[in-house]
Amino acid sequence: MTDDIKSDEHKPAAEAATPAQQSALPQEELSRMTDDIVAALKTVYDPEIPADIYELGLIYKVDIKDDRTVDVDMTLTTPNCPAAAELPQMVENAVSSVQGVGPVNVQIVWDPPWDPSRMSDEARLVLNMW
């Protein structure tokens, strides 16, 4: 079984991070890992935007598998993003730093396309986008 942290296309990532299915991992451990992964993702910033990628809504899915492998689906603000080469590696490094996490696989996805409605209120405040 897996634990998903999903970013609903109508909710900012910060409001949509919810565990999905049952896991073979103990619930306490799964909850700790989930919280720690979200905290780690909040340390990753797009070099051109003063908001973290989680609050920007760039993280679409985090799947914690029973063997502790973590799959991350993320997007970029635009296919021409200058940080496209470095952001996935930054996400992989951040998630890999979480205690108990096994291998981390980061995949860039384009569906659904990112738009500003995916940002949390925190990101809107930082970017003055009200």
N, C-alpha and C positions, 0 to 999 in steps of 0.2 A: 504494500500500500504506500501511498505518498501523502505528503502534506503540501498543499498548494498555498501560496500567497498570491492572490490574483488582483490585478488592477482592472476593475470593471471599466468598460469604455465610457461609462457615464459618471464615474466617481473618480476623484483624485486618488492616487495610490495610497496616501496616508489613511484615507477612509475605507479603502477596499481591501486592506491586508487582513485576510481571514483564513484560518486553517480550513481545509476542505474535508478530505476523507480521513478515515482511521489509519493509523500507522502501527507497524510492529514495534517502533521505538516507544519507550515509555512517554506518556503524555507530558510529564514534567520536562523531560529532555527535549522533546519536540517543541514545546512552548519556549524553552530557553533558547534553543537554536533559532527558532523563528524570530524572536525578539532581537537576538544578537545579529542575525543576518540583516534585518531591517536597519539596525543601528550601524552596521558596517556599510551598507549601501548609502546611508546618509552621510558618509564621509567622502563619497566620490562626487566631485563637482565637474561639470563641463567647464573646461578652461576659459570659455568665452562668456559663461553665464554665472552670475553669483548666487546660484541656488543648486542644491544637491540634486542628483539625478532621480532620486526616489520621489522627492517633493515635486519635481518637474513632471512626473508621470511617465518617465522613460522605462520604468521596470513594468513589464506586462505580466510576468509569471515567474515565480520561484517554486521549484518542485524539489522537496526534500524527500529522497527515496529511502527505503528501509535500510539500504547498505550505506547510507550517509552521503551518497553522491548527490550533488545539488545541480540542477539544470536551471539556468536563468534565461528567460526570453526578455529581450530589451529592444528598444528602438532608439532612434536618434531624432533630433528635432527636424532634420532634413537629410535626404540621401547625400547631399553635398557637404555634410558637416566636416569641418577641418579636423575634428577630434575623432573621426570614425576609426582610425587605426589604433588609437590609444585607449579610448573609453572601455571597450570590452576587456582589455587586459587589466585596466584599473578595477573593474567590477570583479573579475576573476580573483585578483589579488586580495581585494577587500573581503569577499566571501570566504576565500580560502583561509583567511586569518582567524575565522571563528572557530572556537574550540569544538571539536567533535565532528567537524565537516570533513568529508572525504573529497574525492575529485570534484572539481567544479567545471561545468561546461556552460559557456555563454554563447548564446546565439542571437544575432541581430535579426529582427523581424520587421516587416513593413506593413503588416496588416493587423489591426487597423492603423492607418497613418496617424502619427502624432499630431495633435493640435493643442493650442493653449487651454482648451477646456479640460485637459487631463491634469493640469497643475492643481496642487493643493492650495488652500488659502494662504498657507505659509509662504509658498513660492510666489504667489501673486503679490503678497505684501512686500517681499524682498525685491521683486522686480517692478513694484509700483504699477501693477497691471489691473487696476480696479475699474 
